[in-house]
Amino acid sequence: MKLEFSSAIDVNATPERAFDYFADYRHVADVVEGVTRWQPIGAKTRGAGARYDVEMVTFGVPLRNVLRLNAWRRPEAIGWVSESGLIKQEGGFRFVRTAGGVRIELHIGYEPPASVLGAAVARRFDGLVRARLERAMVRIREVLET
């Protein structure tokens, strides 16, 4: 069961500033609730091919993944895919210049561990993830506009 999430937010900042903020992996835990680990694997920390050891705690359960950046076009896009972990995912950010700054678009497709959690819990999991990502988008706007 693949689920998808999309969100967009308009920010009074340049696409370059928004891209550079997202390009720094250290910001993830600051804006996404539940992220307890987002560490580079190896020396490469930016650009296509960079890999990260990621952990998010959901309902008290730590869920770990290895994510690899598969898109990196400054200042237009950053994307990723999971290489391993209980939750398969792919996603990315697009940065679209607007008259007032930049529109940041987030899209994630993922498969919750339904075989482990069951359908009812998978729906709760999806709701929690969506709420966290919506709040993260608002926090990102707040940070970029200060």
C-alpha positions as CSV (number, residue, x, y, z in Angstrom):
1,M,0.0,0.0,0.0
2,K,1.9,3.1,-1.3
3,L,0.8,6.4,0.3
4,E,1.7,9.8,-1.1
5,F,2.0,13.2,0.6
6,S,2.3,16.6,-1.1
7,S,2.5,20.0,0.4
8,A,3.6,23.5,-0.8
9,I,4.3,26.7,1.0
10,D,5.2,30.2,-0.3
11,V,8.2,31.8,1.4
12,N,9.6,35.3,1.2
13,A,13.1,34.1,0.3
14,T,15.1,33.4,-2.8
15,P,15.1,29.8,-4.3
16,E,18.9,29.8,-3.6
17,R,18.4,30.5,0.1
18,A,15.7,27.9,0.4
19,F,17.8,25.3,-1.5
20,D,20.9,26.0,0.6
21,Y,18.9,25.6,3.8
22,F,17.7,22.2,2.7
23,A,21.1,21.2,1.4
24,D,22.4,21.3,5.0
25,Y,21.4,17.9,6.5
26,R,21.8,19.3,10.0
27,H,18.5,21.2,9.7
28,V,16.3,18.2,9.3
29,A,16.0,17.3,13.0
30,D,15.4,21.0,13.8
31,V,12.2,21.1,11.7
32,V,10.8,17.6,11.5
33,E,9.3,16.2,14.8
34,G,10.4,12.8,15.7
35,V,13.7,12.7,13.7
36,T,16.4,11.5,16.2
37,R,19.1,10.8,13.7
38,W,20.1,12.2,10.3
39,Q,23.8,11.5,9.8
40,P,25.9,11.2,6.7
41,I,27.2,7.8,5.8
42,G,30.7,8.4,4.5
43,A,32.5,11.6,3.6
44,K,29.9,12.9,1.0
45,T,27.3,15.1,2.8
46,R,25.9,17.0,-0.2
47,G,24.9,16.3,-3.7
48,A,23.5,13.3,-5.6
49,G,24.9,10.1,-4.1
50,A,25.2,11.4,-0.6
51,R,23.8,8.8,1.9
52,Y,22.3,9.3,5.3
53,D,21.5,7.1,8.3
54,V,18.0,8.3,9.4
55,E,15.9,7.5,12.4
56,M,12.4,8.7,13.2
57,V,10.5,7.7,16.3
58,T,6.8,7.1,15.6
59,F,4.4,5.9,18.3
60,G,7.5,5.2,20.4
61,V,9.0,2.9,17.8
62,P,12.3,3.9,16.2
63,L,12.2,3.5,12.4
64,R,15.5,3.5,10.6
65,N,16.3,4.0,7.0
66,V,19.2,4.6,4.7
67,L,18.4,7.5,2.3
68,R,20.4,8.4,-0.8
69,L,20.1,11.7,-2.6
70,N,19.2,11.0,-6.2
71,A,18.5,14.6,-7.4
72,W,20.5,17.7,-6.8
73,R,19.9,20.7,-9.0
74,R,20.6,24.1,-7.3
75,P,18.4,26.0,-6.9
76,E,15.6,23.9,-8.4
77,A,15.4,20.5,-6.7
78,I,16.6,18.0,-4.1
79,G,15.4,14.4,-4.1
80,W,15.9,11.1,-2.3
81,V,15.2,7.4,-2.3
82,S,15.4,4.8,0.5
83,E,18.1,2.2,0.1
84,S,17.0,0.1,3.1
85,G,14.7,0.2,6.1
86,L,11.3,-0.8,7.1
87,I,9.6,2.1,5.2
88,K,10.4,2.3,1.5
89,Q,10.2,5.9,0.4
90,E,11.1,8.4,-2.3
91,G,10.6,12.1,-2.4
92,G,11.9,15.5,-3.0
93,F,11.7,19.3,-2.7
94,R,11.2,21.6,-5.7
95,F,12.0,25.3,-5.3
96,V,9.9,27.5,-7.8
97,R,10.7,31.2,-8.1
98,T,7.6,33.4,-7.6
99,A,7.0,37.1,-7.7
100,G,7.2,37.2,-3.8
101,G,10.1,34.7,-3.3
102,V,9.9,31.0,-3.6
103,R,7.3,28.2,-3.6
104,I,8.6,25.2,-1.8
105,E,6.9,22.0,-2.9
106,L,7.4,18.7,-1.0
107,H,6.3,15.3,-2.4
108,I,6.9,12.0,-0.6
109,G,5.7,8.5,-1.7
110,Y,6.1,5.8,0.9
111,E,5.0,2.4,2.0
112,P,4.2,2.1,5.7
113,P,5.1,-1.2,7.3
114,A,1.5,-2.4,7.0
115,S,2.5,-6.1,7.3
116,V,4.0,-5.3,10.7
117,L,1.6,-2.7,11.9
118,G,-1.7,-3.7,10.4
119,A,-4.1,-1.5,8.3
120,A,-5.6,0.5,11.3
121,V,-2.2,1.4,12.7
122,A,-0.9,2.2,9.2
123,R,-3.7,4.8,8.8
124,R,-2.7,6.3,12.2
125,F,0.9,6.3,11.2
126,D,0.1,8.1,7.9
127,G,-1.9,10.7,9.8
128,L,1.0,11.3,12.2
129,V,3.5,11.6,9.4
130,R,1.3,14.1,7.4
131,A,0.8,16.3,10.5
132,R,4.5,16.3,11.2
133,L,5.4,17.3,7.6
134,E,2.8,20.0,7.5
135,R,4.2,21.5,10.7
136,A,7.7,21.2,9.3
137,M,6.8,23.2,6.3
138,V,5.5,26.0,8.5
139,R,8.6,25.9,10.6
140,I,10.8,26.1,7.5
141,R,8.9,29.2,6.3
142,E,9.4,30.8,9.8
143,V,13.2,30.0,9.7
144,L,13.7,31.3,6.1
145,E,11.8,34.5,6.7
146,T,13.7,35.5,9.8
